[in-house]
Amino acid sequence: MDSPHLGAVASLQFQPCSPSPLLLSVGQDSRAKLWAASTSSWTCSSSLQLRGLACTAGSWSSDGTVHGLAFSHLVTLWDTESRLRSTLAVEGATEAVSSLAFGRGPSARLLFAGTQSKVTAWDLLSLAPAWSTGIDLSPHTRSVDGGG
């Protein structure tokens, strides 16, 4: 059986809409891994990294055909065969992306990325930023440190 990650596991997400879904794990060892279920255990089918950058977040598209991974300030799009399809950068980012989410329903063509001070949405058809907005921290805002 493969070791999940050399460091702590930051998140786990099952691939939606698949009869035998893959499991996406994001570790604090700068890697994301795709896991496939076998008869008695889970086997790592892909180990993904980018330029030695920390992998900070991951998410599946609603149809399960694409997964997004954040490596520091970069957001990458991968297919289920672990082929890198696109790399997007948060404009003017000086901090890591800590949250990724694909849109659902009427927002299904958007990918949202959040840092401590900004949220950016990309249009997945044009791969261009649709909008970006700053986040003003207040005593009522919960901020989570993604660091170890």
N, C-alpha and C positions, 0 to 999 in steps of 0.2 A: 504494500500500500504506500502511495506517495505521501510525503509530508505536506500538509496544507501550505504553510508559509514559514519562512525562517523567523519572522517576527509575529506580532499579534495580527489577527484577522480583523480588519476594520468593518467589512460588510459582506453579506451574502445575499444573492438574489437568484431566484429560479427564473429560467427563461419561460415567458408566457406562451400560450397557444402552441404547445408542442406535446405530442404523445409521449415522448421520452425526453423531457427537458434537460438542458444543461444547467449547471450551477455556476454562477459567476462569483468568484471570491476576490476581494481586494485586500491585500495584506500590507503591513507596514514594513515590508521588505522591498519596496519599490516595484512590486509585481502584481499583476492580476492573473488569475488562473481560471480556465474553464474546466469543469469537471463533468464527466459522463458516468452515469450509473452502469455498473456491470452487475452480474448475478449476485455477488456477495459484498461489493464495496463500491466506492467511487474512485475513478481513475482520472488523473490529470491529462486532458487531451491537448491543452495549450497553456503555455506560460508566456505572458505578454509583458513587455517593458518598452520604454522609449527613452533613449539617450541617457540612461542612468538617472532619470528624474523620478521623484517619488510618485507613486500611484496614489491619488488622494480620494477618488470617488469613482463609482461605476453605476450603470443603469442599463436596462433593456428597453428597446422600443416596444410599443404596445402589441405589435404583431410578432415579436421575438426574432425578427430577421437581422437586426442590428443591435450591437451594444456599444455604448459610449463609455470611454474611460478618461478620467482627468489625470494628467501627469503634470503636476505643479500648475502653471498658468495655461497649459495647453489642453484642449479637449480633442480626443481622437474618436473616430467612428470605425468600427470593425464589423466584418460579417461573421457568420457562425463558423466559417472555416478559418478564422483568425487572420484574415487578410486585412491590412490597414487600408481603409477606403478614403479617409480624409482627416486632415488635422486643422483645427480651428484655434485661434488665439483670442483670449479675452483682451480686448484693446486697452492698452495702458495699464495692464495688470502688474502689480508688484507683489501680490499675494496669491497663494494657491487656491485653486477651485476646491471647495470643500463639499459641494453638493451638486449632483447632476440629476435631471429628471426629463424624460421624454413627455411631451404633451399627450393628452388623451382627448377623445371626442373632437370637438371643433378646433382644438389646439394641437391635434396629432402631428401636424407638420412642423412643430416647434421643438427645439431642444433648449432646456433652461440650465444655466450654470450659475452657481452662487459662490461668491467669495465672502470674506468678512464684511466687505464694504460695497459690493456691487452684485446685481443680478443682470445677466445677459441672456437674451433669447435669440437663437439662430433659426432661420427658415431652412429646413432640411432640403427643400427643393432647389433653392439657389445657393445654399451654404453661405449666405450673407447674414450679418447680424440684423435681426428684425427690430430690436430695441435693446436698450441698456439703461439701467437706472441705479443711482446710488442708494445705499441703505444708511439711514441715520440711526446709529445705536442710541438707545434710551434705556432707562432702568427697567423697562418692560420687555426689552429685546433679549432673547436668549442667544448667547454667542457660545459656540462650541469650538474648542481648540482641537484641531486635527492632529497636532503634533504628539509625539510619544512622551 
